[in-house]
Amino acid sequence: MHAHASLDPTHFPAVPPPAERPHTLSPDAPSSPETDATPLTSQASASRAPRPPSATDIPSAGTSNAPEMPSLQGWAATFLAPDLTGPVVLRTEAIRFCTGAGLASLYGLALGTRQGGTALLHHALGVPAAHLAVAGLAVPALFIALALFDAPLDPPRVVASAARAAASSGLVLAGLAPAAALYVVTSESPMAALVAGVLGLMVGGFAGVTRLLHELRRGFDRQSETSRIATSLVFAMFALFATVLAGRVWLSSLPILGGAL
């Protein structure tokens, strides 16, 4: 009876569980994988966190990320552009000159529409004949005169410049051909048609001469002051001679101006 009472758990006070000691790692104690993975995991999560954009990442208003488009040139710009890097190809320049002469013949056809018949052929051959005369007579004389003043020129460059000048004149005349044809056909007075035709020829000839002189002036800045003045005088005399020569050819070959082949 007494033994049973002494073993009754209600007679004993409750013993609190032992306090759990804080887990501290000593320098010599081996680390567990769980404790080593904790700083690595936090570093990895920190590296994966989105970084706010800096000032260098934001493009300015004046810059664009779009790719640059190559510059496109039309047929006329490619046809007239000089090649300053490669050598002069005489076959290419001959084709350029013949193309310019063919374009100039379109203006001749426009002038011949007033009379029709064989006048179309006469005008189509007479207008580019002036280009051929200037290139064959005036340009060689210009080269010889410039060589006397020690101008930095060589024959291939002069040939290329003459070809581009003829091409420029032909392009201008071909552009004026439709308007010339309309005015020549619809004008009641032969004098008005003659004035319109001569005006177009003057514009085309001016375009060719100025283009030739502009091409030949490249590299003349290294000349002395005396040579530069002499070169300008030679250019002025050439422009006058080329104008008179072209006018003489047109007067003798174009029926609208009183000439015939």
C-alpha positions in Angstrom: 0.0 0.0 0.0 2.7 2.3 1.0 4.9 1.2 -1.9 2.2 1.9 -4.4 1.7 5.4 -3.0 5.4 6.2 -3.1 5.5 5.4 -6.8 2.6 7.6 -7.8 3.9 10.2 -10.3 1.7 12.9 -8.9 3.9 13.1 -5.8 7.0 14.1 -7.8 7.5 17.6 -9.1 7.8 18.0 -12.9 11.4 18.4 -14.1 11.8 21.0 -16.8 13.7 19.8 -19.9 17.3 20.9 -20.2 17.8 24.2 -22.1 19.1 23.7 -25.6 22.6 25.1 -25.9 23.2 27.5 -28.9 25.0 25.9 -31.7 28.4 27.5 -32.1 31.2 26.4 -34.4 34.7 26.3 -33.2 37.5 27.0 -35.6 38.6 23.4 -35.3 35.2 21.8 -35.6 34.4 20.4 -39.1 31.6 22.2 -40.9 28.6 20.4 -42.2 27.4 20.7 -45.8 24.3 22.4 -44.7 26.2 25.3 -43.0 28.6 25.6 -46.0 25.8 25.8 -48.5 24.0 28.6 -46.7 26.4 31.5 -47.7 26.9 30.1 -51.2 23.2 29.9 -51.7 22.8 33.5 -50.5 25.6 34.7 -52.8 24.0 32.8 -55.8 20.6 34.4 -55.1 22.3 37.8 -54.7 24.0 37.4 -58.1 20.8 36.4 -59.8 19.0 39.4 -58.4 18.1 42.0 -61.1 20.6 44.8 -61.3 19.2 48.3 -61.7 20.1 49.9 -65.0 23.1 52.3 -64.8 23.5 55.6 -66.7 25.8 53.9 -69.2 23.1 51.2 -70.0 20.5 53.8 -71.0 21.0 55.1 -74.6 21.0 58.8 -75.0 18.4 60.6 -77.0 20.9 61.4 -79.8 22.1 57.9 -80.3 20.3 55.1 -82.1 20.9 51.3 -82.0 19.6 50.9 -85.5 22.1 49.6 -88.1 23.5 52.1 -90.5 22.1 51.8 -94.0 24.5 52.0 -96.9 24.4 55.1 -98.9 22.6 54.5 -102.2 23.5 56.4 -105.4 21.4 56.8 -108.4 22.5 55.8 -111.9 23.5 59.4 -112.8 25.7 59.8 -109.8 27.4 56.4 -110.4 27.7 57.3 -114.1 29.4 60.6 -113.5 31.3 59.9 -110.3 35.1 59.9 -110.9 37.2 57.0 -109.6 40.0 58.6 -107.7 41.5 55.4 -106.3 41.9 53.0 -109.3 43.6 53.5 -112.7 41.8 55.0 -115.6 40.3 52.3 -117.9 40.1 53.6 -121.4 37.4 51.2 -122.4 35.1 52.4 -119.6 35.8 56.0 -120.5 35.0 55.3 -124.2 31.7 53.8 -123.2 31.0 56.8 -121.0 31.7 59.2 -123.8 29.6 57.3 -126.3 26.7 57.1 -123.8 26.9 60.9 -123.3 26.9 61.4 -127.1 23.9 59.1 -127.5 22.0 61.0 -124.8 22.8 64.3 -126.6 21.4 62.8 -129.8 18.0 62.7 -128.1 18.0 66.4 -128.0 18.8 66.5 -131.7 15.8 64.3 -132.3 13.7 66.7 -130.4 14.9 69.6 -132.5 14.2 67.6 -135.7 10.6 67.0 -134.9 9.6 70.4 -136.3 10.7 69.5 -139.8 10.5 65.7 -139.6 11.9 63.3 -142.2 15.6 63.3 -142.8 15.9 66.3 -140.5 15.5 64.0 -137.5 18.7 62.2 -138.6 20.6 65.4 -139.3 19.8 66.8 -135.9 20.5 63.5 -134.1 24.0 63.4 -135.6 24.7 67.1 -135.5 24.2 67.7 -131.7 26.8 65.1 -130.5 29.2 66.1 -133.3 30.1 69.1 -131.2 31.1 66.9 -128.4 33.3 64.9 -130.7 34.9 68.1 -132.0 35.6 69.6 -128.6 37.0 66.3 -127.3 39.2 65.8 -130.4 40.5 69.4 -130.9 40.0 71.6 -127.9 40.9 69.1 -125.1 44.3 68.1 -126.6 45.1 71.8 -127.1 44.1 72.4 -123.4 46.4 69.6 -122.3 49.4 71.0 -124.2 48.8 74.5 -122.8 48.6 73.3 -119.3 51.7 71.2 -119.7 53.7 74.4 -120.5 52.9 75.6 -117.0 53.8 72.3 -115.3 50.3 71.4 -114.4 49.8 68.1 -112.5 48.0 66.3 -115.3 48.5 63.0 -117.2 46.8 62.0 -120.5 44.6 59.2 -118.9 43.2 61.7 -116.4 42.4 64.2 -119.2 40.7 61.5 -121.2 38.5 60.5 -118.2 37.7 64.1 -117.5 36.6 64.7 -121.1 34.4 61.6 -121.1 32.7 62.7 -117.9 32.2 66.2 -119.4 30.5 64.7 -122.4 28.4 62.5 -120.2 27.3 65.5 -118.1 26.4 67.5 -121.2 24.5 64.5 -122.7 22.5 64.1 -119.5 21.4 67.7 -119.4 20.5 67.7 -123.1 18.5 64.5 -122.7 16.6 66.0 -119.8 15.7 69.1 -121.9 14.7 67.0 -124.9 11.0 66.5 -124.0 10.5 70.2 -123.3 12.4 71.2 -126.4 10.3 68.8 -128.6 7.0 70.2 -127.2 8.1 73.8 -127.7 9.6 73.3 -131.1 6.5 71.5 -132.5 3.9 73.8 -131.0 5.5 77.1 -131.6 4.1 79.1 -134.5 7.2 81.2 -135.2 10.3 79.5 -136.6 12.4 82.1 -134.6 10.8 81.0 -131.3 11.7 77.4 -132.1 15.3 78.5 -133.0 15.7 80.4 -129.8 14.4 77.5 -127.7 16.8 75.1 -129.5 19.8 77.4 -129.1 19.0 77.9 -125.4 19.0 74.2 -124.7 22.3 73.8 -126.6 23.9 76.6 -124.6 22.8 75.0 -121.3 24.1 71.6 -122.3 27.4 73.0 -123.5 27.9 75.0 -120.3 27.3 71.9 -118.2 30.0 70.0 -120.2 32.6 72.8 -120.1 32.2 73.5 -116.4 32.4 69.8 -115.6 35.6 69.4 -117.6 37.3 72.4 -115.9 36.1 71.2 -112.4 37.6 67.7 -113.1 40.9 69.2 -114.3 41.3 71.6 -111.3 41.9 68.7 -108.9 45.4 69.0 -107.5 46.1 72.5 -108.7 46.3 73.9 -105.2 49.9 72.9 -104.9 50.9 75.3 -107.8 52.5 78.6 -107.2 50.6 81.8 -107.4 51.9 82.7 -110.9 51.1 79.2 -112.2 47.7 79.4 -110.8 46.9 82.6 -112.5 48.3 81.3 -115.8 46.2 78.1 -115.4 43.0 80.2 -114.9 43.8 82.2 -118.0 44.3 79.0 -120.0 41.0 77.7 -118.7 39.2 80.9 -119.8 40.7 80.7 -123.2 39.7 77.0 -123.5 36.1 77.8 -122.5 35.9 80.4 -125.2 37.5 78.2 -127.8 35.2 75.3 -127.0 32.1 77.5 -127.1 33.1 78.9 -130.5 34.0 75.4 -131.9 30.7 73.8 -130.7 28.7 76.7 -132.1 30.4 76.5 -135.4 29.7 72.8 -135.6 26.0 73.2 -134.7 25.6 76.1 -137.2 26.9 74.0 -140.0 25.1 70.8 -139.2 21.7 71.5 -137.7 18.9 72.4 -140.2 17.0 74.3 -137.6 20.0 76.7 -137.4 20.3 77.0 -141.2 22.9 74.3 -141.7 22.8 70.8 -143.2 25.1 67.7 -143.2 
